[in-house]
Amino acid sequence: MVAPRRLSDFRLIAFDMDSTLITIECIDELADVAGRRAEVAAITEAAMRGEITDFKDSLRRRVALLRGVPAAALEQVYQERLRLSPGAEQLVSACKAGGLATLLVSGGFTFFAERVQQRLGLDWSRSNVLEIADGALTGQLLPQAWGDICDGAEKRRMLLQTCEALGITAAQAIAVGDGANDLPMMNACAEAGGLSVAYCAKPAVRAQAMLAIESAGLDQLLRLL
């Protein structure tokens, strides 16, 4: 049983993106354009369930299958398929009004994460960069100053780094996610006395989260705090 908490107890909320803040898995939608949706989606599902424990390897395998996809498909997926999850705007607005900083940490791609960040007015984001050459995806990811791939360990590190920058501990943070690669940051919050929230999550994630939202919008969290 989670002890009663109030939104004012927290200073930071961190979100996963795909299937959490938004309703789709962007990589699966890009694969659909390439005619490889089933193959890529099967790896995505296995990774999110925790059956593939090396997220970096699973992401590299999936991105490799996107080789040759026109770069224009990124904008097409964003415009035609990407939708915010129910209650996402309401939850983020309430958190910002309550003085919480906001963080987006995604194993997905910067093309989408930066647009979602701007759309919701989030403070920070971290995600992966797809390499593009001659107007098409190369099937590779570009390394960044902080490392190669934003996996579960990087999500946890980014959450704790943001807490440090804010002068708080993870006891004052909320982490929201749905997949196995969200568990490191969710558990970092839970173990410190903060809050971990599973949203429409895989069974292994629900089992470890302090709170789970299954059939309502993300704003249900406001009614639980």
Backbone hydrogen bonds in HBPLUS format (Angstrom, degrees):
<---DONOR---> <-ACCEPTOR-->    atom                        ^
c    i                          cat <-CA-CA->   ^        H-A-AA   ^      H-
h    n   atom  resd res      DA  || num        DHA   H-A  angle D-A-AA Bond
n    s   type  num  typ     dist DA aas  dist angle  dist       angle   num
A0009-ASP N   A0006-ARG O   2.88 MM   3  5.42 162.8  1.91 116.5 122.3     1
A0010-PHE N   A0007-LEU O   3.09 MM   3  5.78 169.2  2.10 121.6 125.0     2
A0011-ARG N   A0172-GLN O   2.76 MM 161  5.51 171.0  1.77 150.7 150.0     3
A0101-ALA N   A0011-ARG O   2.80 MM  90  6.09 168.4  1.82 141.3 138.6     4
A0012-LEU N   A0172-GLN O   3.29 MM 160  6.59 144.6  2.42 156.1 157.4     5
A0174-ILE N   A0012-LEU O   2.90 MM 162  6.28 144.8  2.03 141.6 152.8     6
A0013-ILE N   A0101-ALA O   2.98 MM  88  6.39 150.7  2.06 153.8 161.5     7
A0103-LEU N   A0013-ILE O   3.00 MM  90  6.27 151.3  2.08 157.1 158.5     8
A0014-ALA N   A0174-ILE O   2.74 MM 160  6.10 163.1  1.77 159.0 164.1     9
A0176-VAL N   A0014-ALA O   2.83 MM 162  6.18 158.0  1.88 161.0 168.4    10
A0015-PHE N   A0103-LEU O   2.78 MM  88  6.19 159.2  1.82 156.7 162.1    11
A0105-VAL N   A0015-PHE O   2.87 MM  90  6.13 166.9  1.89 163.7 168.1    12
A0016-ASP N   A0176-VAL O   2.97 MM 160  6.29 139.9  2.13 158.0 170.5    13
A0020-THR N   A0017-MET O   2.97 MM   3  5.19 158.5  2.01 129.7 128.8    14
A0021-LEU N   A0017-MET O   2.89 MM   4  4.76 121.7  2.24 117.7 134.6    15
A0022-ILE N   A0017-MET O   3.07 MM   5  5.93 160.4  2.11 154.4 148.9    16
A0019-SER N   A0022-ILE O   2.96 MM   3  5.30 112.9  2.43 123.1 140.2    17
A0019-SER N   A0024-ILE O   3.11 MM   5  5.23 126.5  2.41 132.7 131.8    18
A0085-SER N   A0021-LEU O   2.80 MM  64  5.38 170.1  1.81 130.6 130.4    19
A0023-THR N   A0083-ARG O   2.92 MM  60  5.79 155.8  1.98 161.1 166.9    20
A0028-ASP N   A0025-GLU O   2.98 MM   3  5.46 126.1  2.28 110.8 124.3    21
A0029-GLU N   A0025-GLU O   3.21 MM   4  6.60 152.7  2.29 151.7 159.9    22
A0030-LEU N   A0026-CYS O   2.94 MM   4  6.24 156.0  1.99 154.1 160.6    23
A0031-ALA N   A0027-ILE O   2.96 MM   4  6.11 151.6  2.04 140.3 148.4    24
A0032-ASP N   A0028-ASP O   2.97 MM   4  6.21 136.2  2.17 136.1 147.8    25
A0033-VAL N   A0030-LEU O   3.13 MM   3  5.31 125.6  2.44  98.2 110.9    26
A0034-ALA N   A0031-ALA O   2.95 MM   3  4.96 122.7  2.29  94.1 109.5    27
A0036-ARG N   A0031-ALA O   2.86 MM   5  5.02 165.6  1.88 149.6 145.4    28
A0035-GLY N   A0032-ASP O   3.09 MM   3  4.99 156.8  2.15  99.6 106.6    29
A0040-VAL N   A0036-ARG O   3.08 MM   4  6.26 169.9  2.09 161.7 164.6    30
A0041-ALA N   A0037-ARG O   2.71 MM   4  5.69 167.9  1.72 161.3 165.8    31
A0042-ALA N   A0038-ALA O   3.08 MM   4  6.04 149.8  2.17 139.8 146.5    32
A0043-ILE N   A0040-VAL O   3.13 MM   3  5.33 120.5  2.50 100.3 114.1    33
A0044-THR N   A0040-VAL O   2.94 MM   4  6.26 160.4  1.98 153.0 159.3    34
A0045-GLU N   A0041-ALA O   2.89 MM   4  6.06 167.9  1.90 153.0 155.1    35
A0046-ALA N   A0042-ALA O   3.12 MM   4  6.25 162.3  2.16 141.0 146.0    36
A0047-ALA N   A0043-ILE O   2.92 MM   4  6.09 155.7  1.98 150.0 156.8    37
A0048-MET N   A0044-THR O   2.89 MM   4  6.13 161.7  1.93 155.6 160.6    38
A0049-ARG N   A0045-GLU O   2.92 MM   4  6.08 145.9  2.04 147.6 156.7    39
A0051-GLU N   A0046-ALA O   2.82 MM   5  5.10 135.6  2.02 165.3 163.8    40
A0052-ILE N   A0046-ALA O   3.28 MM   6  5.77 143.6  2.42 117.0 115.6    41
A0050-GLY N   A0047-ALA O   3.08 MM   3  5.08 144.4  2.21  97.0 107.9    42
A0180-ALA N   A0048-MET O   2.96 MM 132  5.01 147.1  2.07 116.8 127.4    43
A0058-SER N   A0054-ASP O   3.06 MM   4  6.38 162.6  2.09 152.4 157.7    44
A0059-LEU N   A0055-PHE O   2.83 MM   4  6.03 155.9  1.88 154.8 161.1    45
A0060-ARG N   A0056-LYS O   2.95 MM   4  6.16 164.6  1.97 150.9 155.3    46
A0061-ARG N   A0057-ASP O   2.97 MM   4  6.17 158.3  2.02 149.9 155.7    47
A0062-ARG N   A0058-SER O   3.07 MM   4  6.27 154.6  2.14 141.8 148.3    48
A0063-VAL N   A0059-LEU O   2.82 MM   4  6.01 169.9  1.83 161.1 163.8    49
A0064-ALA N   A0060-ARG O   2.96 MM   4  6.02 153.5  2.03 144.9 151.8    50
A0065-LEU N   A0062-ARG O   3.05 MM   3  5.30 132.3  2.28 101.0 113.6    51
A0066-LEU N   A0063-VAL O   2.87 MM   3  5.18 155.8  1.93 109.6 117.8    52
A0067-ARG N   A0064-ALA O   3.30 MM   3  5.64 164.7  2.32 110.8 113.2    53
A0069-VAL N   A0066-LEU O   2.99 MM   3  5.63 164.6  2.01 145.0 145.0    54
A0068-GLY N   A0137-LEU O   2.80 MM  69  5.35 173.6  1.80 152.7 150.5    55
A0137-LEU N   A0069-VAL O   2.86 MM  68  5.40 165.1  1.88 154.7 157.5    56
A0073-ALA N   A0070-PRO O   2.90 MM   3  5.58 160.9  1.94 119.0 125.1    57
A0071-ALA N   A0135-GLY O   2.91 MM  64  5.41 175.2  1.91 127.3 127.8    58
A0074-LEU N   A0071-ALA O   3.07 MM   3  5.80 155.7  2.13 119.0 124.5    59
A0076-GLN N   A0072-ALA O   3.11 MM   4  6.38 157.2  2.17 146.9 154.0    60
A0077-VAL N   A0073-ALA O   2.88 MM   4  6.03 161.8  1.91 148.8 152.2    61
A0078-TYR N   A0074-LEU O   3.01 MM   4  6.26 162.1  2.04 147.8 153.3    62
A0079-GLN N   A0075-GLU O   2.89 MM   4  6.02 169.0  1.90 154.5 156.9    63
A0080-GLU N   A0076-GLN O   2.88 MM   4  5.79 164.1  1.91 150.4 155.6    64
A0081-ARG N   A0077-VAL O   2.90 MM   4  5.09 151.0  1.98 133.1 139.9    65
A0082-LEU N   A0077-VAL O   3.02 MM   5  6.29 141.2  2.18 158.9 163.2    66
A0088-ALA N   A0085-SER O   3.06 MM   3  5.49 161.8  2.09 138.3 137.7    67
A0218-LEU N   A0086-PRO O   2.78 MM 132  6.24 154.9  1.84 156.1 148.2    68
A0091-LEU N   A0087-GLY O   2.94 MM   4  6.05 162.0  1.97 151.9 156.5    69
A0092-VAL N   A0088-ALA O   2.98 MM   4  6.15 173.3  1.98 157.3 159.3    70
A0093-SER N   A0089-GLU O   2.94 MM   4  5.99 161.5  1.97 146.7 152.5    71
A0094-ALA N   A0090-GLN O   3.00 MM   4  6.13 158.8  2.04 144.9 150.6    72
A0095-CYS N   A0091-LEU O   2.94 MM   4  6.15 157.7  1.99 151.8 158.1    73
A0096-LYS N   A0092-VAL O   2.93 MM   4  6.12 164.3  1.96 153.8 157.8    74
A0097-ALA N   A0093-SER O   2.91 MM   4  6.07 157.0  1.97 146.3 153.1    75
A0098-GLY N   A0094-ALA O   2.92 MM   4  6.06 135.8  2.12 136.8 148.8    76
A0100-LEU N   A0095-CYS O   2.90 MM   5  5.27 160.2  1.94 156.4 149.8    77
A0099-GLY N   A0096-LYS O   3.08 MM   3  5.16 161.3  2.12 104.8 109.4    78
A0123-ASP N   A0102-THR O   3.12 MM  21  5.20 124.6  2.44 115.6 129.2    79
A0124-TRP N   A0102-THR O   3.18 MM  22  6.61 148.9  2.29 146.9 156.1    80
A0104-LEU N   A0124-TRP O   2.91 MM  20  6.18 152.0  1.99 135.0 144.0    81
A0126-ARG N   A0104-LEU O   2.82 MM  22  6.35 136.9  2.01 151.5 165.1    82
A0106-SER N   A0126-ARG O   2.85 MM  20  6.17 171.8  1.85 167.9 170.6    83
A0128-ASN N   A0108-GLY O   2.93 MM  20  5.93 160.9  1.96 144.4 149.9    84
A0112-PHE N   A0109-PHE O   3.08 MM   3  5.77 131.5  2.33 115.9 125.2    85
A0113-ALA N   A0109-PHE O   2.92 MM   4  6.09 172.8  1.92 152.6 155.0    86
A0110-THR N   A0128-ASN O   2.67 MM  18  5.44 154.5  1.74 146.2 149.0    87
A0114-GLU N   A0110-THR O   2.88 MM   4  5.57 172.6  1.89 146.7 148.7    88
A0116-VAL N   A0112-PHE O   2.90 MM   4  6.19 158.5  1.95 157.7 164.3    89
A0117-GLN N   A0113-ALA O   2.80 MM   4  5.92 158.0  1.84 148.3 155.3    90
A0118-GLN N   A0114-GLU O   3.02 MM   4  6.16 159.6  2.06 139.1 144.1    91
A0119-ARG N   A0115-ARG O   2.89 MM   4  6.00 160.2  1.93 144.2 150.4    92
A0120-LEU N   A0116-VAL O   2.98 MM   4  6.10 154.6  2.05 150.4 155.3    93
A0121-GLY N   A0117-GLN O   2.80 MM   4  5.67 119.2  2.18 137.8 153.9    94
A0122-LEU N   A0117-GLN O   2.94 MM   5  4.93 153.4  2.01 139.7 144.6    95
A0121-GLY N   A0118-GLN O   3.28 MM   3  4.95 139.5  2.45  90.2 101.6    96
A0142-LEU N   A0129-VAL O   2.90 MM  13  5.50 162.3  1.93 152.9 158.9    97
A0131-GLU N   A0140-GLN O   3.00 MM   9  5.58 171.9  2.01 148.5 145.9    98
A0138-THR N   A0131-GLU O   3.14 MM   7  5.82 160.2  2.19 143.5 144.3    99
A0133-ALA N   A0136-ALA O   2.94 MM   3  5.57 161.0  1.98 162.5 161.3   100
A0136-ALA N   A0133-ALA O   3.13 MM   3  5.57 153.0  2.20 112.2 119.7   101
A0144-GLN N   A0147-GLY O   2.84 MM   3  5.30 169.6  1.85 161.2 162.7   102
A0147-GLY N   A0144-GLN O   3.07 MM   3  5.30 145.6  2.19 106.2 116.4   103
A0155-LYS N   A0151-ASP O   2.91 MM   4  6.18 153.1  1.99 153.6 161.7   104
A0156-ARG N   A0152-GLY O   3.06 MM   4  6.31 161.3  2.09 149.0 153.1   105
A0157-ARG N   A0153-ALA O   2.94 MM   4  6.17 160.5  1.98 144.8 150.7   106
A0158-MET N   A0154-GLU O   2.81 MM   4  5.93 160.7  1.85 149.8 154.7   107
A0159-LEU N   A0155-LYS O   2.96 MM   4  6.16 157.0  2.02 147.4 153.6   108
A0160-LEU N   A0156-ARG O   3.00 MM   4  6.25 169.3  2.01 155.8 158.0   109
A0161-GLN N   A0157-ARG O   2.82 MM   4  5.94 153.0  1.89 146.7 155.2   110
A0162-THR N   A0158-MET O   2.91 MM   4  6.01 153.0  1.98 143.8 150.6   111
A0163-CYS N   A0159-LEU O   2.94 MM   4  6.25 155.2  2.00 148.3 155.5   112
A0164-GLU N   A0160-LEU O   2.97 MM   4  6.20 157.1  2.02 144.3 150.3   113
A0165-ALA N   A0161-GLN O   2.95 MM   4  6.23 153.7  2.02 144.1 151.3   114
A0166-LEU N   A0162-THR O   2.98 MM   4  6.22 141.8  2.13 144.4 154.6   115
A0166-LEU N   A0163-CYS O   3.13 MM   3  5.09 124.5  2.45  93.4 107.7   116
A0167-GLY N   A0163-CYS O   2.98 MM   4  6.14 112.7  2.44 137.1 154.4   117
A0168-ILE N   A0163-CYS O   2.92 MM   5  5.13 174.6  1.92 149.0 147.9   118
A0167-GLY N   A0164-GLU O   3.06 MM   3  4.96 148.6  2.16  97.6 107.4   119
A0172-GLN N   A0169-THR O   2.98 MM   3  5.80 168.5  1.99 122.4 126.2   120
A0173-ALA N   A0170-ALA O   3.17 MM   3  4.91 154.4  2.24 108.3 106.2   121
A0195-LEU N   A0173-ALA O   3.09 MM  22  6.50 159.7  2.13 156.2 159.8   122
A0175-ALA N   A0195-LEU O   2.98 MM  20  6.47 154.7  2.04 158.9 166.9   123
A0197-VAL N   A0175-ALA O   2.85 MM  22  6.11 163.1  1.88 167.9 168.1   124
A0177-GLY N   A0197-VAL O   3.08 MM  20  6.57 156.8  2.13 165.2 172.2   125
A0199-TYR N   A0177-GLY O   2.96 MM  22  5.90 159.8  2.00 145.9 151.4   126
A0202-LYS N   A0178-ASP O   3.07 MM  24  6.14 163.0  2.10 164.3 159.2   127
A0182-ASP N   A0179-GLY O   2.89 MM   3  5.45 160.3  1.93 117.6 123.8   128
A0183-LEU N   A0180-ALA O   3.16 MM   3  5.43 152.8  2.23 106.5 114.3   129
A0186-MET N   A0182-ASP O   3.01 MM   4  6.17 162.8  2.04 156.8 162.0   130
A0187-ASN N   A0183-LEU O   2.71 MM   4  5.69 165.2  1.73 156.1 159.6   131
A0188-ALA N   A0184-PRO O   3.05 MM   4  6.11 143.0  2.19 133.7 143.6   132
A0189-CYS N   A0185-MET O   3.23 MM   4  6.49 151.5  2.31 142.6 148.0   133
A0190-ALA N   A0186-MET O   3.00 MM   4  6.30 169.4  2.01 150.6 153.7   134
A0191-GLU N   A0187-ASN O   2.80 MM   4  5.78 168.6  1.81 150.6 154.0   135
A0192-ALA N   A0189-CYS O   3.17 MM   3  5.31 129.8  2.44  99.0 112.1   136
A0194-GLY N   A0189-CYS O   2.64 MM   5  4.53 149.3  1.73 154.6 144.2   137
A0193-GLY N   A0190-ALA O   3.16 MM   3  5.23 149.8  2.26 100.7 109.8   138
A0210-MET N   A0196-SER O   3.13 MM  14  5.30 132.1  2.37 118.8 131.4   139
A0211-LEU N   A0196-SER O   3.09 MM  15  6.44 148.8  2.19 155.1 163.9   140
A0198-ALA N   A0211-LEU O   2.84 MM  13  6.23 165.8  1.86 153.3 155.7   141
A0213-ILE N   A0198-ALA O   2.80 MM  15  6.18 163.6  1.83 168.1 172.8   142
A0200-CYS N   A0213-ILE O   2.82 MM  13  6.11 175.4  1.82 173.1 174.7   143
A0205-VAL N   A0202-LYS O   2.90 MM   3  5.39 130.7  2.15 114.4 127.8   144
A0206-ARG N   A0202-LYS O   2.99 MM   4  6.29 162.8  2.02 158.6 164.2   145
A0207-ALA N   A0203-PRO O   2.96 MM   4  6.09 157.8  2.01 151.3 157.1   146
A0208-GLN N   A0205-VAL O   3.12 MM   3  5.36 135.5  2.33 102.6 114.1   147
A0209-ALA N   A0205-VAL O   3.03 MM   4  6.14 133.9  2.25 150.1 163.2   148
A0220-GLN N   A0217-GLY O   2.97 MM   3  5.66 164.6  1.99 118.9 123.4   149
A0221-LEU N   A0218-LEU O   3.06 MM   3  6.04 166.1  2.08 125.3 128.0   150
A0222-LEU N   A0219-ASP O   2.96 MM   3  5.45 141.3  2.11 109.5 119.1   151
A0223-ARG N   A0220-GLN O   2.94 MM   3  5.27 134.1  2.16 105.1 117.6   152
A0224-LEU N   A0221-LEU O   3.03 MM   3  4.99 139.7  2.20  95.6 107.7   153
